[in-house]
Structure formats: structure tokens, C-alpha cells
Amino acid sequence: QVHLEEFGGGSVQAGGSLQLSCITSGIYFSMCGVAWYRHFPGKERERVSSMGVSADTTYADSVKGRFTISQDTARNTFYLQMNDLKTEDTAIYYCAACTTPSGRSHEYWGRGTQVTVSS
């Protein structure tokens, strides 16, 4: 059974940093791709960052230069390092694994973790 769970959310002041972790079980995520998404209230979910099977990465324009996705296959964990956080980064963050055939989403999801950035 596949399971993903996020850790590391919380509250931080603008300019601060947080690292989100996604601990996985039941999958070899390095073989199917991973991503981080976020959801703002009243808006559609946004893909923040992704890492493909070749360790190629993508980032939303709004986070480029501030966020970094990485993975540790030995720990079955992937990460999102978030630096220079802004109030507009406040959202629920979800980890996801295994890119769908369309490439537009992922098969498996965590429950989400709240990130709140205050001014």
C-alpha cells in the first residue's frame, strides 16, 4: 500500500525558511517522479516544484530561486526547502508521487501540511 506523509509545515515570519519532508512507503518514487503542490483557499491547486526520474526539476515562476526540491532515496523521503518565504506562500502544501500518463498530475498524494508566513 502506498503512503505519503508530509512533515515540516508550520508558521514562520516573512524572510524565514522551512523544509518540508515527504516520507513515503510502498513506492520507488525515484522511478516515477515526485512533486510538491500547494492550495490557496478559493483557488486551484498549483504545482510548486517537481522532480522527474532523471532528477530533472521544475519550479513555478513564483518560487524560482527560493525553493529547492531534493530527494533521499535511502530514506524514502523527498524534500522542499523553502527560503525567503513570503506571505503569499501561505497555503496547504501537498507532496505527490508518480506522474500520471498525461504528465499533468500525480497518482499518489499526502494529506497536506499548512504553511503560514506572517509579515
N, C-alpha and C positions, 0 to 999 in steps of 0.2 A: 504494500500500500504506500502510495506517495504522500509525503507530508512535508510542508514548508512552514516555517515559523520565523517571524521577524523579531528581532531584538534591537534595542538601542534607541528607540524613539524617546521623545521627552520634550522638555521646554528649554529654550536657550535664548539668550539675547542676540539681537542682530550683530553680525560680525563674528559670531561664535561658530563652533564646529560640532558635528555629531557624526558618529559612524553607525550605520545600520548594518546589521548582520542578518543573513537568512540561512538558517540551519535546515538542511534537507535530509530526507531519508527516502529510500525506495527508488531513487533515480541516479543515473550518472549524468549529472547536469552538464558536465563539460562536453558531453556528446550531443546535446540538444539545444543548447543556448539558454541564457538567463536574462532577466531584465528586472528593472525597478520601474514601477509606475506610481503616480500619485493622483489623488482625487480631491478636488476642491469642491466644497459644498455648492450645489446648483450648477456644476459644470461637468463636462465629460472627463473621463479618466485620461491622463496624459502619460505617455511613456517618457520617463526621465532619462533612462540610460539602458543600454543593452550590451551584451557580450555574446558573440557568436561562437561556433565550435572552433573557429580558427583564432579565437581570442581577439577578433576584431571588435571594436567598440563604437557605439554611437551615443550621442548626447543630445538632449533637447537644447536648442539655442539658449534658452533661459538659464541653463546651468553650466554651459561650457566654460571651462577654466576654473570652476568652483567645485564640481562634483567629480568623483573618480570611482568607477566600478572595478572590482577585482574579485578574484576567486582563490580559494584554497581547497583544492580537490581532496587533499589528505584529511581535511576536517569536514568535508561535505558542506562547505559553507561558502557563500559569496557575500560581498560587502558593497556598501555605498558610502564612501567617505564624502561628507558634505562640509565644505569650508565656506567662510564668508557668507553665512546664512543671512537671508533677507526675510522681512516679514511676509513677503509674497510666496515664500517657500512653505508657509504653513499649510499643511494638508495631511491626509492619511496616506501613508506610503505602503505600497504592496510589493512584495517580491513575487516573481513568477519564473517558471522554468518550462523549457521545451517549446520552441517556436512552432506555431501552427503552420500547416502547409501554405496558407496564404501569406505568412510572414507578418500578418498584422496583429497577432495576439500570441498568447501562450496558453499551454494546456493546463498547467498546474499553478495554483495560487496560494499565498499565505493569507492570513486573516487581516493583515494590515496593522500598522503602528502609527500612532499620532505623533506628528512633529509640529511643535508650536514655536514660532520665532516672534519674540516681542521686541518692540522698539525701545 
